[in-house]
Every structure is written in structure tokens, then in C-alpha cells.
Amino acid sequence: MMVPSHPLPTLRAPLLELPLPSLPRPLAEAVATGSAPAFEQQLAAGRQLPGWDAHGALEQAHGALQLGLVDLADALVLEADALAPGWGLVPDRWGLWPVDPLQALAALEAGSAEAQRHCLQLVDDYLLLRHLPALELWRSWLAAVQDRWQRAAEPPQLALMGLLLGRAEQLLGPLEPAIEQLVGEEQVVADPAAALAVWGPLSRRVPHWTYARLKAADLSLQLQQLNSCGEHLDGATDDQRQLPWLCDIQARLAMARQQPREALGRWDEAIRLAGSSGDEELAELFRQRRREAEWEAEWITQTPPMQAASGDQALDRFAERLEAWAERAGVTLSPAGVSGVPDPDGFAAFLDEASGRLALAG
């Protein structure tokens, strides 16, 4: 995103109190995740409501600004002014757009003085945030998160980061290394949900940031957010699609969706890419994962359907298949005990042993 090598500055001078507005929950969630499509859906739905007014347009303007949609944000401020003529939300110092007196009177009668003051405050806050230097945003964000990194996943800091991403080129140094250090591997392991709340928006807002994309996709998969994982993977650039780790995540997502054949193909590609880069250790890791997935694929595809079978027939078919797997794995099936009491722990141990042997056998 940026090429300067200078490190980002730390805190020295007193910080500004930034006027971050409290947005409606659906809008705040769309902004917090960094999802421009979700925001645009919110905006389109809001405009269709009978109560669409200047206040709603200004809230949407703040949301668009936090998402880096600056032109749209400015247009929404002008739309708010048009929805409340006579309120002076956008002062016409040169008389370029004279207000119809009848429209202005109707707007004044429909609204209250309190609503007008609130909208004027939203405009003032918007202008401050719209033109605030990137360095001030960085220092405010850093002050909030440096003692406890999980605060980076909270709405105020997500809003600050959203604003900062829209003007990161103003910073003296690159943003990526600082955030990767703050929310690195140790933090991901300690609190995956908070880490995803940080890396998810960054993956959407900065498509070429490979580390952000891999972390967002991997954490989404880990937290069983399969659609979100697929979204991050689908947004990968051409260069990112040539990364063996991205292919590995694609394979694991396919397994989570019970698509083992698709997973095997993605692991084949991961093995090829790792091998072509000379990383044989990584290629072997993916071979191991592929062997385990191949066994699971065989279980899924070759287990006879039991839906139309009677109970005895289903058990017979299952037993036949289980005996075949045991023979292939070199595992002896223990006969039933004298008492005939089921042994679930023993059966689980048998499956673990068989799986391990099959994986090693390839």
C-alpha cells in the first residue's frame, strides 16, 4: 500500500477528542466489517423508507466516509441539505443554489429545532473527520489499542481505522508492518474472534494486503464462518491465488463444506506451488493433509446409502465397509466381548489408529 521505510511515529502531543458519531446498529455493523456492498444495500433500503430525511442521509454520509467512499459521502451531505432546505447544512455563501422559500418553510415546519441542531452537529463532525490529517487518526487509534490490542476490534477503533485507510498515503511510513506486529500470530491464537474483527475489514478494504487476506480467511474458517471465508478467498488477487497457503485454505474450506474431491484438487495445487518454490517441507505438510482428506473422501463417497435400507441391512453394509477399511489399514477388529457390552472408547481408538495408518500408507 505504501513504500516509505520510515517507522510510524509514536505518541507525544495531547490527542484530539474525535467526534465519532453513534450510527444505527445495521449501518454500524456494515461499516465495522468494511463491507461496501453491505453498506450500499443499507443505503438503498434507507432511501426507500417513508422517513428518509436529512438526519438519515448524514448518518449514511459518516458511514460512507469510514468506508473510504469519500465521493459518495460528500454527495450524501448535499442530499441531506436538499432534504432540509433552509437549515443551512451546506452554507451557500455565493448564492449558487437558492432555496425555494416554500420548500424551506415546509422543512422548518416539519422538523424541530433539536433535529436541526443535531444535523448541524453531524455536518460539523463530518467536516472535521473529512479533513483530519492521517497522523492524527493514527495517533488516536494507537493510543486506544497499544495497551490492549483487543480494543482494535471495538467500534470506535474500527471507525478510526476505516478513516485512516482512506488517507494512509499521507503517513510517513507503511501501515501494514505496524498492524501485523500488533495483531500477529500470538494474538491470533489468544483471541481468534477479536483478531478476525481486525483482519476481516482490512482484507476487504486493502485487497492486495496478502497477510490480511490469509488471516481473515483462515480465522473465518476456524470460527466456522464459511461464507465469510469464501468471500475473502474469492476476493484474492491473481498473485495471491498463486500462494500455496491460499490453496490450502481453499482445500480446508471445501472439506468443511463436505466437498472432498474439490479439496483434493486444491491440495494438489498447493503441493505443486510449494514444490515449485523449493519448499519441500511445506509440500510434505500439504501431502499429509491430502492423504487424510483422501481417506475421508473415500468414507463419504463409498459408504453405502442407508436411507432406504432397513436397520439390519444398513448395519450389514456398514460392517462390510468397516471390515474393508480395517483390512487395508492393517488393524484387527476385536470381536465383541463376552458380555456383549458396547465399547465406544475402543471403537473410537480403532478409528483413530486406522486413520493414522491409512494416512501414512498414502
N, C-alpha and C positions, 0 to 999 in steps of 0.2 A: 504493500500500500504506500509506503514511503521509503526513501533511500537514505536520508541523513543518518550518520552514525552516532551523533551526539545523544547521550542518555537524556531521558526526560527529567526535568527539574523536580526537586522535592519541595516541601513546604517551607516557606519563610514568612511572607507577609500575611496579615489577617485575611480571612476568607470572606467573600461576599455571601450574604444570605440570598440564595437564588429563589425566585418566586415560582416554584414548580406547581402548576395547578392540580387540583384533585379531579381526575377525569372519571366519568361513569365507568362502572366495572367492565362491561364488554369492550369498550373502547380502550381502557387501560390494559386489558389482557392482550388485545391485538397489538398494541404498541410495545408492551413488555416483551413479547415473543419476537419482535422485529419483523412481523409478517405484514408486508404491504398489501397482499391480496385480501387478507382478513380485514385490514383497515378499510380498504376500498369497498368491501361488502358492507361494513358498518356505515360508511358514509352514504352509500346508495340507499340503504334501508332507512337511514335517518331522514334523508331528503323526501322520502315518500310519506312520512308521518304528518298528520294534520298539524302537530305542534312544532314543526320545524321553524326555528326562529334564529335571531342573531346570537343568542347565548349558545345554542347547539352548534351553530357554524363556527363560533370561536373555540369551543372545546375541540371540535374536529381540527381546527387550524393548529392548535397546540399539539394534537396527536400527529398530524402530518409533519410538523416541524421536528418532532422527536424521531420520526422515521426517516428524516433526511429528504422528505418530499417538499422542498422549500417553495417551488413554484406553486404547487397545489395549496400549500399553507397560506401563501400570500393571497391567492385567489379566494380562499375561504374567508379571509379577513375582509376583503372587498365585498364578498357576498353578504357577510354579516352587516356591513354598513348599508347595503342595499335593502336588507330585510328590516332595518330600523332607521329609516331616513329621518334626519332631524336630531338624532342622538349624538352626532359628531364623532362616531367611532373612527372614521378616517377624515381628519380635518381637510377641507377643501380651501387651502389658503389662496389659491389663484382662481377660484371660481370655475374650475374646469368641468364640474358635473353638478350644476344647480339642482337643488331638491325641489320636487313638486310640493307646494305648500299643503295641498290636500293630503298627499301621502304622509308628509311629516306630521300633520295634525292627527291623522288616523293612528300612526305609530305611537305618538305620545299618549293618546287616549287608551290604546290597547295595553301599553306597558306601564310599569311603575317606576318611580324614581329609584327604588332599590335595585330593580333589574337593570336600569340604565347604568347606575354606578358600578354594578358588578361587571357588566360588559366593558365599560371603560377601563376597569382594572385589568380585565383579561387582555385587552389590547395593549395596555402599558407593559404588562408582564411579557406579552408576546414580543414586543419590540425589544425589550431588554434581552431576552433569550435569543432572539433572532440575530442580534449583532454582538453578542458576548464573545470575546476572544476565546479561542480554543484553550489557551493556557489557563484561564480562569476555570473553565469547565473541568480540565484535568485536575487541577489542584483541589477543587471541591470534591470530585469523585475520589481522589486518593485519600483525602482527609477522612472520608467516611468509611473506607474499606481497609486501610492499611493495618489497623489493629485487629480487625476480624473480617476475614475475606468473604465470609458468607453474606455480609451486607451488600456485596456486589450483586446479589440475586434479589435484592429488595426493590420495590417500585421506584423510589426516588433515585437510587443509583443507576437503575436500568434506564431511567429517563435521562439522566446526565450523560450516560454512555451513548445513548441514542443521539443526543445533541452533539456530542463530541465527534462521533463518527462522521457526521456531516461536514465537519471542518478540520479533520485530523491533519490535512496537509499543512495547516498553519503551525503545527507543533515543530519544535526544533529537533526532535528525534522520533524514531519509529515507535508506534504504539504496541505492536504485536509482542515484542520480547517482554515488555513490562507486564502485560496481562498474562502471558504464558508463565512467567515466573510467579505471579501472584496466585493463579489458579492452575497449578501444574499437577503432576502425577500424584503427589502426596495428597493434595486437596481433593482430587477426583475420587480417590479411594476412600477418603474420610467421609465425604458427603456428596454422593453422586447426584442427588436431586438438585442441590444448590449449584453444583458445577454445571449441570445441564442448563439451568436457568441463566447462567452466564454465557455458555458457549453456544447455545441454540440461537439466540438473536445475532451473535457475532457471525455465525455461519451464514445466516440469511442476509445480513447487511454487507458482509465483505466476502463475496463468493470465491475470491482467489486465495483466501486465507486457508491453506490446507490443514493446518493444525486445528483450527476452529471447526472445520467440516468433519474431520475424522473424530474429534472428541464429541461433537454434537450427535453424530450418527451412532457412535459406539455407546454413548450414555443412553440415548433413546432406546436402543436395543436392550441394554442392560436393565432398564426400567420398564420394559415391556410396552413401550410406546412405538409400536411397529409402524404405524402410518407416518409418524414424525421421522422415524429413522429412514423410511423410504423417501420422504421428501428431501432430507439432507443428501441422500445418495443421488437422487435424480437431479439435483442441482449442481452436481460436480462438473468442473470444467474438463475439457479434453485431456489436459495434462494430469489432472487428479485421477481420471479414470485409468491411467496407466500405472497407478500405485498398487502394489500387491496388497497393502493393508486395506485399501478401499475395497478391493475384490474380496478379501477375507470377510469384511463386514457384510458385503452383499451376500456372500455364501451363508453366513450365520443368520441373516435375516430370512433367507429362503428356507432354512431349516426351521426357524421359528414359525414360519407360515406353512409348514409341512409340505414343502416343495423340494424334496431331497435331490431330485435329478438336476434341478436348476442350481442347487447348492454345489453339487459335484462339479458342474461346469465352471462355476465361478472359482472354486478352489483350483481347478486345473489351470485357469488363467493366472491365479495368484502364484502358483508354483512356477509357471513359465516366466512371469515377470521377475520373481525373486531370483530364479536361476540365471536369467539373462543379465541381472545386475551383479552377479557373482556372490550373492548372499545365500550360500548353501544352507546355513543354519536356519534361516527363515524359511527357505523352501522346504526343509525337512519338517518344520513345525506345521506347515500347511499340508504336507503329505499325511502327517499323523491325524490332523483334523479331518482330512478327506477320507482316510480309512475308517475312522469312527462313523462318519456320516454315511459311508457306503453300506456298512452293516445295518445302520438304522433304515436306510432306503430299502434294503432287501426285506427287512422286517415289515415295513409299511406296504410294499408292493406285492409281496409274496404270501403274506398271511391270508389264508382263505377267508372270503366273506362269511360272516356268521349270522347276518341279519335274518336270512330266510331259513336257517337251519334250526333244528331242534336243539335242546340243551346238550344231549348226548352227542349228536353229530358235531356240534361246534367244539365240544371238548376233544373229541377224537381228532378233528382236523388240527386243532391247536397242538395236541400232543404229538402228532406226526411231524409237524413243522419244528417243534421244540427238540425232538429227538434228532432231526437232521442237523440243526444248528449245534447241538451238543457233540455230535459225531465230528462235524467239521472243526469245532474248536478243541477237540480232544478232551472234553470234560465228561466225566461219568455222571450219569443221572442216578441219584441214590434211590433205591426202592423205598416204597412207603414204609414207615415204621410199623412195628408190631401192633401198636395201639391204633394206627391209622390217623393219628392227630396231625393236622396240617402244620407245616413248618415254614411260615412266611419268611423268617430271617434266613433260613437255609436256602430258600428259593432265590431271595434277593442276592445272597452271596454267589450262588451259581450264575445268575445273570451277569453280575459284575465280572466274575472270572472269565466267563465265555466272551464277553465284550472285549476284555483286555487281550485275550488270546487271539481273537479274530483281528483286532486292530494290528497286533504285531505280525500276524500272518500275512496281512495285506490282502 
